[in-house]
Amino acid sequence: MQAEKLLPPVWVATPAALKKMADELACWTRIAVDTESNSLHAFREQLCLIQFSTPQTDYLVDSLALDDLSPLASIFANSRIEKIFHAAEYDLICLKRDFDITATNIFDTMQAARILGYKQVGLDSILTGKLGIILNKKYQKADWGERPLSREMLNYARLDTHHLLDLCDCLQTELQERGRWELALEEFLRLAQGNANGKTEIPAWQRVKGAQKFSDRQLTILQELCAWREKQARHMNRPLFKVIDDKRLVAITQTLPQTQDDLAALGLTARQIHIYGDEILHAVRRGKQIPLISRPSNLRPNQAFMDRLNILSEWRKTAGLKIGVESDIILPKNWMHLIAERNPKNLNDLAALMPHAPWRLEQYGEEILKILTMKPAPVAKKSINTKVN
């Protein structure tokens, strides 16, 4: 009901309109940002829409209609302008991947809520709790690559940023009152710096859950199945899981079906068997005949590293419980792994592994160094059951 009283959002789909919007955004010191992608509906995910809100205007940028978003790069890079997101990490990844845009000076309302110990951190839950605003999340998984977008989808998109400025004010006040503002600033900086780091691509078959214990021949068959699935998904412009999911690929690799009836027994639908059945069986036969693939030579971490990692993991859980937050707020996972690997001996060494984290270093630095010197608790030996049935 409140949304009907708002002025219509500004639709931005031409270079001239983009330039005008960028000039207007540059006049503000705080703007709200969100993005929408089509990850559930396309083979190659695209950023389809970017939403901005200022205290006066809501904007919807049609990123599918614009080849060049460079006018926005200076807005995101401008440290004078605070960019307010909800769940910033994914938005930043998409902006970097599709348009090589990185951000400075961000505020993440979801991460702020997590730092405050909130259990429900979805935007709808926080807006209801803090501002009494109820959002309809009906279009959360919609296909944002559609054009034209319906009036309802446009309204949904604009509301994802429209209230973020007020929500930011509420959360910032609470962070300051509870003595967690410095921790929040550290976390926002860490998130912003992380969006420039690309992920190393690994073959699809290496990402399939359950394949770690496969034999070399099974991995070779799985590789053929994954290659077939990727080719099919690309041709149909569908996500991989909408062709066939990982669970079914693992089952096929384990059972080596020979007929379409065998595929049906594994839970493939009649439609999947009609469209893909012969190709799946061919992929299995190829995998049984071709030379074995080279198994990745992932060296097992040494025991000292694993001991330190386990000690740090248990420590951060306990530290998180003390202040009512999840363990990664105390010590992010990538930092924890780096500390376990490098085994720092003093605060200077530790600081180098936790850049721009003065609050965490002051609160936990000496404690981290101390626990790194502890011996791991002995693992209780399992008793052997000698009972004969």
Steps between C-alpha positions, in 0.01 A plus 500: 500500500784736582667432167193632310559844654852523365596684186581261213865390481718646227569241229855532363564321171694743278853647525356850542271391783788314665724806486223719646440254784872471577525879524205505740641218715832684527324780688420274796720368779284188553321281247335160521590228248373157400525274195289228339643213296358206308709223658204263529396544139806509273817303427723804542369720776469870418442806710164617364400795715669745736290695746601826666317713753574847631287687755307642205497248215499128419679393181489171307791448259441255216851353482395269215427802279829676578837375375699761691440569868824692548314812624416295810858394568593835650192493724591161646867595533429837666588465868298813577178320406381227735343209311239318706428139403316209653717187462767685304733212420300353213416840350867596504601174334249559218604862449866401479437200275272669247621861500836506681351731763641499853371688803632695795325627814217251529246430774344154497171488693500119509851482641415776747207290623726195533753702700215602731410134546170497313382150414277601206704717265295497179404847382131434552555383860721794594274761340202357684683490831670840479263712292171310499514467122378180338653398167355247259792277391294328230742597223825407678561212258340659194664508158647851495619446145142535377407809305278682550491459877155503650381792709504274807862397439606863455333591827662205676843603372470862609387404850819299551690830522233756587513434876870419536602855595264505801597145592867595491436785745327266745769234485789747521352653814463157658854400402637814664289460813615139545866570438521307173536784250876455460452129434237583237733746326768229483255253352366745241855577388582128478193439282582791270860389455392144434291589195813548291618145553410264218438131561711239333293296259513126552341230283133433570561138596732610780216701654250212513426407859555132567769447237796529735515125566448391140749275325695638204261322262196642676650848480557450129135402453387795711714731287320379187160548663590853613629589153177375345290694755691823442461472123128436538451784748688742278287400199176543695624807693399339827683457832679168537268377775197552277641248254589241763618552857824388662329234709377321186843526336659335801238222497556440128876486551464249783248267335608523132152465345477320166137559406237767529322283756814519712484879478137496610599291802742779598220756511534672164168629375334366185570836334870490593530147367318590178722804435834395647487124560701380200762773545547416869550132419749593227692720747520207743632267228758757391617545856550125535720483188713815480837540680479582868509866599778634720378522855576841662803478722352671804757447770352418838572781748757409761380405846638811667292720268188292566557518877529879491194526277292288737615699803416832329163368386400394851630824648303725265180304569544560873588866447194545280270346759628745762374801306212329319631496142593232250861387503603658166425845644774440754749366246411468128573160352767613253691674778469195724650273232781745432585527869501122536730474199748775590497448881590861596722550806425863587239772449679653202498168317134448592405851385646427157258208466201705619534828310317809628360318805607708804187415702541124459874523567444695821219275618637162397859534375682381813240228552551367145877493543462317832272227370731438204757374751256255659518131432187347349280291724570130454249319284323224690560160349193318384433182694492182298182303527598135522151370545424212266146474374 
